[in-house]
Amino acid sequence: MTQDSAAKFDAVRAGEYARQSRIALAGYDACHELSACMLSAVLGEGKSARVLVVGAGGTAGEIIASATLEPYWSFVAVDPSQPMLDLARVNMTEAGMADRVKAVQGVVSDLDAAPLFDAALMIGVLHHLPDDKVKQEVLAGVAMRLKPGSPLIVAGNYRAYASQPLLMAGWSNRWRMNGVGPEEIQAKMNKILQGAEPPQSEEAVFALLNGAGFEEPIRFFASLFWGAWLARRMPASN
């Protein structure tokens, strides 16, 4: 996430984030849990690892799931939004995980430019970045900080929202199922159409990852517009 895109995640949005996210993404907790499981499948059960978490503010679901599964992992959590980072810190403290997490208010480029991490998580970030150039720059910044061959989990919305009216209708019904009225649903749909720039296709996600220095990814989770993929940083060239 960039400083500009963080502006939308103010104190008001942070306060409602947990409920809103679980409605907007059917399978919210499952995505975080499977992300932890996939990283562990690559890194190996019961081993120590240092994990970079990009856009870590909010529920801290990916950190809590990963830390629960793997007790020897530690985390550096970076997010430009202080209210979202504060919310994450509360959730991590309640889960008893805070002492394993270093929280950094800022962006990936603020971190040391060295391959210090064994893995990375970047969930719900890509579609908030403004264009393909910025998306690829952030992904390249993550790659630079990963050891060669290390895994990245990237998850977020892909495909142009307006191009998929049936999925938009299903998304609208998801809100209706959770007791939201017609006017508020319409406001949310309008906000979705104007408030994010997802990659245009899964192939576009693959191209962004490849251009940033990652090998061909594998998708392991999907929900309406949402996808989650695991990709490895390309090995160091000889």
HELIX and SHEET records of a PDB file:
HELIX    1   1 GLN A    3  ALA A    6  1                                   4    
HELIX    2   2 ALA A   11  ALA A   24  1                                  14    
HELIX    3   3 TYR A   28  LEU A   43  1                                  16    
HELIX    4   4 GLY A   61  LEU A   69  1                                   9    
HELIX    5   5 GLN A   82  GLU A   94  1                                  13    
HELIX    6   6 ALA A   98  ARG A  100  5                                   3    
HELIX    7   7 VAL A  108  ASP A  110  5                                   3    
HELIX    8   8 LEU A  126  HIS A  128  5                                   3    
HELIX    9   9 ASP A  132  MET A  144  1                                  13    
HELIX   10  10 TYR A  161  SER A  163  5                                   3    
HELIX   11  11 PRO A  165  MET A  177  1                                  13    
HELIX   12  12 PRO A  182  GLY A  195  1                                  14    
HELIX   13  13 GLU A  202  ALA A  212  1                                  11    
SHEET    1   A 7 VAL A 101  GLN A 105  0                                        
SHEET    2   A 7 TRP A  73  ASP A  79  1                                        
SHEET    3   A 7 ALA A  49  VAL A  54  1                                        
SHEET    4   A 7 ALA A 119  ILE A 123  1                                        
SHEET    5   A 7 PRO A 151  ASN A 157  1                                        
SHEET    6   A 7 TRP A 226  ARG A 232 -1                                        
SHEET    7   A 7 ILE A 218  SER A 223 -1                                        
END                                                                             
